Amino acid sequence: MNYFTRPLMVQERKYTFRSCTDIEVRSGLIGYETVNMSDSFAEVNKQWTVVSSSTFSEFEHDFSEIKAVIGLLFPNKESLRVYYNSNNSLAFSFAGVNYVGSIFMTDKFSYLVRIAPSKNELTIWCYISDRLKHHIKNALRGICFVNEKNEELATIPDGGAIVLHPSKINSPITCRYIDPFTALIGTKVWKLNDLGAYLKNKGMLIIPT
């Protein structure tokens, strides 16, 4: 099969974790497969999680072929460590776990492979390429916070964080871009002008971190 592979870019890494339905639908997430590499890639139990409600034979055939390629590149848990050590300058962390990643692109689909050697784990995130590229391109504009009159207050990058002042929540709140008017703030989806009105009513300010 024809495919292209390279390490994950910074803006792609966040798409190797679950988010909210709005982001997953817009970015074309089909599903993901978690592979516990305690044994060889060919022998281990693979856990598939479907995200899109529709599956289609074209994807299933494509995914089967790309998994064969991935299995050759990462046949066992030692291969995960070798790859991580060779690419540790590209490592990223989440919740105390260190990862590296690669993307495999075919004609219509993109497979984001997230590798966690400390967990002997490899996860393949499957996307419709056009939708993933479109969402990443738009997300590069950042999240523009506004007040209730749609006047700009502050802009942060997708995946950036804010703190609210005053607030009982002292830790930064991670934010994800959904569209120019909507964002995932922590675990809740907000229309940004509604958020602006809510914060004004509460007497709170947004402080980018």
C-alpha positions in Angstrom: 0.0 0.0 0.0 1.1 3.6 -0.4 1.6 5.6 2.7 3.7 8.4 4.2 5.0 8.5 7.8 6.7 11.0 10.0 6.8 12.0 13.7 3.8 13.8 15.1 3.9 17.6 15.0 3.1 19.5 18.2 -0.3 20.5 17.1 -1.2 16.8 16.3 -0.3 15.4 19.7 -3.5 16.5 21.4 -5.5 14.4 18.9 -4.1 11.2 20.5 -6.3 11.6 23.5 -10.1 11.6 24.0 -11.8 15.0 23.9 -15.4 15.9 23.6 -17.9 14.8 20.9 -17.9 18.2 19.2 -14.1 18.0 18.5 -14.1 14.3 17.7 -16.8 14.7 15.1 -15.3 17.8 13.5 -11.8 16.3 13.3 -13.1 13.1 11.8 -12.1 10.6 14.5 -13.3 7.1 13.5 -12.0 5.2 16.5 -8.8 4.0 18.2 -7.2 0.7 18.9 -5.1 0.1 22.1 -2.4 -2.5 21.9 -0.9 -3.9 25.0 2.6 -4.9 23.9 3.3 -7.4 26.7 3.8 -10.0 23.9 4.4 -9.5 20.2 2.2 -7.2 18.2 0.8 -10.1 16.3 -0.1 -12.1 19.4 -1.5 -9.5 21.8 -5.1 -8.6 22.5 -6.1 -5.4 20.7 -9.0 -3.3 22.0 -10.9 -1.3 19.4 -13.0 1.6 20.6 -15.4 3.0 18.0 -16.2 6.7 18.0 -17.9 7.3 14.7 -21.3 5.6 14.6 -20.7 4.5 11.0 -18.0 2.2 9.7 -17.3 1.5 6.0 -15.4 -1.2 4.2 -12.9 1.2 2.6 -11.6 2.2 6.0 -11.6 -1.4 7.3 -9.4 -2.5 4.4 -7.1 0.5 4.8 -6.8 0.0 8.5 -6.0 -3.7 8.2 -3.2 -2.9 5.8 -1.7 -0.1 7.9 -1.8 -2.2 11.0 0.3 -4.8 9.2 2.9 -2.0 8.5 2.8 -0.8 12.1 3.2 -4.4 13.3 6.4 -4.8 11.3 7.8 -1.5 12.6 6.8 -2.2 16.2 6.8 -6.0 16.6 7.4 -6.1 20.4 7.7 -3.9 23.5 11.5 -3.6 23.1 10.9 -1.9 19.7 8.8 0.8 21.5 11.7 1.6 23.8 14.1 1.7 20.9 11.9 4.1 19.0 11.3 6.3 22.1 15.1 6.5 22.8 15.8 7.4 19.2 13.1 10.2 19.2 13.2 11.4 22.9 13.7 15.0 21.7 10.1 14.7 20.3 8.6 13.2 23.5 5.6 14.8 25.2 3.9 14.0 28.5 0.4 13.8 29.8 -0.7 12.9 33.4 2.8 11.8 34.3 3.3 9.5 31.3 5.9 10.1 28.6 5.0 9.5 24.9 6.3 9.7 21.4 4.2 9.5 18.3 4.1 9.0 14.6 1.5 9.7 11.9 0.8 7.3 9.0 -1.1 8.8 6.1 -2.8 6.9 3.3 -4.9 8.4 0.5 -7.9 9.2 2.7 -7.1 8.3 6.3 -4.6 9.4 8.9 -3.4 7.1 11.7 -1.8 8.8 14.7 0.3 6.3 16.7 0.9 7.2 20.3 3.7 5.1 22.0 4.1 4.8 25.8 7.1 2.5 26.5 6.6 2.7 30.3 3.1 1.1 29.8 4.2 -1.3 27.1 1.4 0.3 25.1 0.7 1.5 21.6 -2.5 3.3 20.5 -3.6 3.9 16.9 -6.0 6.8 16.5 -7.9 6.7 13.2 -9.0 9.8 11.4 -10.5 10.9 8.1 -7.6 13.0 6.8 -9.4 15.9 5.3 -11.4 16.6 8.4 -8.4 16.3 10.7 -6.3 18.7 8.6 -9.2 21.2 8.4 -9.7 21.2 12.2 -6.0 21.5 12.9 -5.7 24.4 10.5 -8.6 26.2 12.1 -7.4 25.5 15.6 -4.1 27.2 14.9 -6.1 30.5 15.1 -6.4 29.9 18.8 -9.3 30.4 21.2 -10.5 34.0 21.3 -12.3 34.8 24.6 -14.8 37.5 24.3 -17.2 39.4 26.6 -21.0 39.3 26.3 -20.7 42.0 23.6 -18.3 39.8 21.5 -15.4 42.2 22.3 -12.1 40.4 22.4 -10.6 39.8 25.9 -7.7 37.4 25.3 -6.5 34.7 22.8 -4.8 31.5 23.8 -3.5 28.6 21.6 -5.6 25.5 21.2 -4.7 23.2 24.2 -3.6 26.2 26.2 -4.9 27.0 29.7 -6.5 29.7 31.7 -7.1 30.5 35.4 -10.2 32.3 36.6 -9.9 35.0 39.2 -11.3 35.0 41.8 -12.1 31.3 41.9 -12.0 28.3 44.2 -10.3 26.5 41.4 -6.6 27.4 41.5 -5.2 25.0 39.0 -5.1 26.0 35.3 -8.1 24.9 33.1 -7.1 23.4 29.8 -9.1 24.7 26.8 -9.6 23.1 23.3 -10.8 24.8 20.1 -14.1 23.6 18.6 -14.9 26.4 16.2 -14.4 30.2 16.2 -17.3 30.7 18.6 -17.1 27.6 20.8 -14.5 25.9 23.0 -14.1 23.1 25.5 -13.3 24.8 28.8 -12.1 22.0 31.1 -14.8 19.4 30.7 -17.7 21.7 29.5 -18.5 23.1 26.1 -19.1 26.8 26.1 -20.3 29.3 23.5 -17.6 31.9 24.1 -20.0 34.9 24.4 -22.1 32.9 26.9 -19.0 32.3 28.9 -18.1 36.0 28.8 -21.6 36.9 30.1 -21.3 34.2 32.8 -18.0 35.4 34.0 -19.1 39.0 34.1 -22.1 38.0 36.2 -19.8 36.2 38.6 -17.3 39.0 38.7 -14.5 36.8 37.3 -11.6 37.5 35.0 -9.8 35.2 32.6 -6.1 35.0 33.0 -4.1 33.1 30.3 -1.3 30.9 31.8 
